[in-house]
């Protein structure tokens, strides 16, 4: 069998929210690359998929630095992309796992840039964190003619302010460490009552805040915290 690389989306956290296709492929892999935020640290993505792995699968954890040093990050991306390509050229079935969906705010896309769309690559989509949050909170992401904006809270403040004005519904990702600023922008736009925040959706530590006006600016938040806004949604 010729080698192949699979970029596998693990979904938001619950082990049973991985796709059937993803689970089937995981059981056939020779090698699995799992990202970790810290050297020697645990990989949440790996904990999600571990039960689907075959006994033959060799797991390799790779550390992707969460740093502002572009040269350091690019060096790691180059190294991991080269390693993945080498495994495939050796005829192996290789997987790379990533949280949520592989094509949304994912480290995977920086590896994809370096692989130049090879024929031996398949990307398996997954459930995004905000799709899971919408389901868990029972708040629609968008309805009828509503526009939906997906915005990283690392964006400049003016861009976030414009997005709040322009879109009917929004997903505000990467809230961790930025909640006070985002809360102020929501208040200025008159949208606090139309917003909710959820952390660690579908995981055992899941938390949901439906009254953001009552959440302290210094409220400790888990890393995986996201805000949904829908200007028109209300229960009848």
C-alpha positions in Angstrom: 0.0 0.0 0.0 1.3 3.4 -0.9 1.8 6.0 1.8 -0.9 8.5 2.7 -1.3 11.4 5.1 -4.6 12.2 6.9 -5.3 15.5 8.6 -7.9 14.4 11.1 -10.2 16.8 12.9 -11.0 15.5 16.4 -14.1 17.8 17.0 -14.6 19.9 20.1 -13.6 17.5 22.9 -16.1 14.7 23.5 -14.7 11.5 22.2 -18.0 10.5 20.5 -18.2 13.7 18.4 -15.3 12.6 16.1 -16.7 11.6 12.7 -17.2 7.9 11.7 -14.7 8.4 8.9 -12.1 9.9 11.2 -12.5 7.0 13.7 -12.2 4.4 10.9 -9.0 6.0 9.6 -7.5 6.3 13.1 -7.7 2.5 13.5 -5.7 1.9 10.4 -2.7 4.3 11.0 0.9 3.3 11.2 2.0 6.6 12.8 0.0 9.4 14.5 1.4 12.9 15.1 -0.3 14.6 18.0 0.3 18.3 18.8 1.0 19.4 22.4 1.0 23.0 23.7 3.9 22.4 26.0 7.0 20.3 25.7 6.3 17.0 27.5 2.7 18.2 28.1 -0.5 16.3 27.5 -2.2 16.5 24.1 -6.0 17.1 24.4 -6.4 16.0 20.8 -4.7 12.7 21.6 -6.9 12.1 24.6 -9.9 12.4 22.4 -8.8 9.9 19.8 -6.8 7.4 21.8 -9.6 4.8 22.1 -9.9 4.6 18.3 -6.2 3.8 17.7 -5.0 0.4 16.6 -2.4 -1.5 18.6 0.0 -1.0 15.6 -0.1 2.8 15.7 3.1 4.6 16.9 2.2 7.9 18.5 4.6 10.9 18.2 3.8 14.0 20.2 5.1 17.2 18.7 5.4 20.5 20.6 4.1 23.7 18.8 5.3 26.8 20.7 2.7 29.3 21.8 5.0 32.2 21.3 5.3 35.5 19.4 8.7 34.4 18.0 7.8 33.8 14.3 11.2 32.2 13.5 10.8 29.7 16.3 7.2 28.7 15.1 8.2 28.5 11.5 11.1 26.3 12.3 8.8 23.8 14.0 6.3 23.9 11.2 9.1 23.2 8.7 10.4 20.3 10.8 7.0 18.7 11.3 5.9 19.1 7.7 9.2 17.5 6.5 8.7 14.6 9.0 5.2 14.0 7.8 6.2 13.9 4.2 9.1 11.6 4.9 6.8 9.1 6.7 4.5 9.1 3.7 7.4 8.6 1.3 8.4 5.6 3.3 5.0 4.0 2.5 3.3 4.6 5.9 -0.3 5.5 6.7 0.2 8.7 8.7 -2.2 10.9 10.7 -2.0 14.4 12.1 -4.8 15.3 14.6 -6.1 18.7 15.4 -8.9 20.0 17.6 -12.2 21.2 16.2 -12.0 21.3 12.4 -8.6 21.2 10.7 -9.3 24.1 8.4 -10.4 26.6 11.1 -7.8 28.5 13.3 -5.7 25.3 13.3 -1.9 24.7 13.4 -2.5 22.2 10.6 -2.9 25.0 8.0 0.7 26.0 8.5 1.8 22.5 7.8 -0.5 22.4 4.7 1.2 25.5 3.3 4.5 23.5 3.4 3.1 20.3 1.8 2.0 22.0 -1.5 -1.3 20.0 -1.9 0.2 16.6 -2.5 -2.0 13.8 -4.0 -1.3 11.6 -1.0 -3.2 13.9 1.4 -6.7 13.7 2.7 -8.2 16.2 5.1 -11.1 14.9 7.2 -13.4 17.6 8.5 -14.8 17.8 12.0 -17.3 19.4 14.4 -16.2 23.0 15.2 -16.2 24.2 18.8 -18.8 26.9 18.0 -21.1 24.3 16.4 -20.9 22.3 19.6 -21.5 25.4 21.7 -24.6 26.4 19.7 -26.0 23.0 20.2 -25.2 22.8 23.9 -26.5 26.3 24.5 -29.5 25.9 22.2 -28.7 29.1 20.4 -28.8 29.1 16.6 -25.6 30.3 14.8 -27.6 32.0 12.1 -31.1 32.0 10.7 -32.7 32.9 7.4 -30.9 35.9 5.9 -28.6 36.5 8.9 -24.9 36.9 8.2 -22.4 35.0 10.5 -19.0 36.4 11.3 -16.2 34.2 12.8 -13.7 36.5 14.5 -10.6 35.9 16.5 -10.3 38.2 19.6 -6.7 38.6 18.8 -7.8 41.0 16.0 -7.4 44.7 16.4 -10.1 46.3 18.5 -11.5 48.4 15.6 -11.9 45.3 13.4 -13.9 43.5 16.2 -16.0 46.6 16.7 -16.8 46.7 12.9 -17.7 43.0 12.9 -20.1 43.5 15.8 -21.8 46.2 13.8 -21.8 44.5 10.4 -23.0 40.9 11.3 -26.2 39.6 12.7 -24.5 36.7 14.4 -20.9 36.3 15.5 -18.5 33.7 16.9 -15.8 35.4 19.0 -13.0 32.9 19.4 -9.8 33.1 21.5 -11.5 35.0 24.3 -9.0 33.7 26.9 -7.0 36.6 28.4 -9.1 39.1 26.5 -12.6 38.9 28.1 -12.6 42.3 29.7 -11.9 44.1 26.4 -14.5 42.0 24.5 -17.1 42.5 27.2 -16.6 46.3 26.9 -17.0 46.2 23.1 -20.2 44.1 23.5 -21.5 46.6 26.0 -20.7 49.5 23.7 -22.6 47.8 20.9 -25.6 47.0 23.1 -25.1 43.3 22.6 -24.4 41.9 26.1 -28.0 40.6 26.4 -27.6 38.8 23.0 -24.4 37.0 23.9 -23.3 34.0 25.8 -19.9 32.4 26.6 -19.0 28.8 26.9 -15.7 27.2 27.9 -14.6 23.6 27.3 -17.7 22.7 25.4 -18.6 18.9 25.6 -15.8 18.3 28.0 -16.3 17.4 31.7 -15.4 21.0 32.8 -17.9 22.7 30.5 -19.1 26.0 31.8 -21.7 28.4 30.3 -22.4 32.1 31.1 -25.6 33.4 29.7 -25.5 36.8 31.5 -22.2 38.3 30.5 -23.0 41.6 32.3 -22.8 39.7 35.5 -19.4 38.1 34.7 -16.5 39.8 36.4 -13.8 41.3 34.1 -11.2 39.2 36.0 -13.2 36.0 35.9 -10.7 33.1 35.5 -11.5 31.4 32.2 -10.2 28.2 30.6 -8.2 28.5 27.5 -11.0 27.2 25.3 -13.5 29.9 25.8 -15.8 31.2 23.1 -18.6 33.8 22.8 -21.6 33.5 20.6 -23.8 36.5 19.6 -27.1 36.3 17.8 -28.9 39.7 17.6 -32.3 38.3 16.7 -32.6 35.0 18.6 -35.2 34.8 21.3 -37.4 32.0 22.6 -41.2 32.3 22.2 
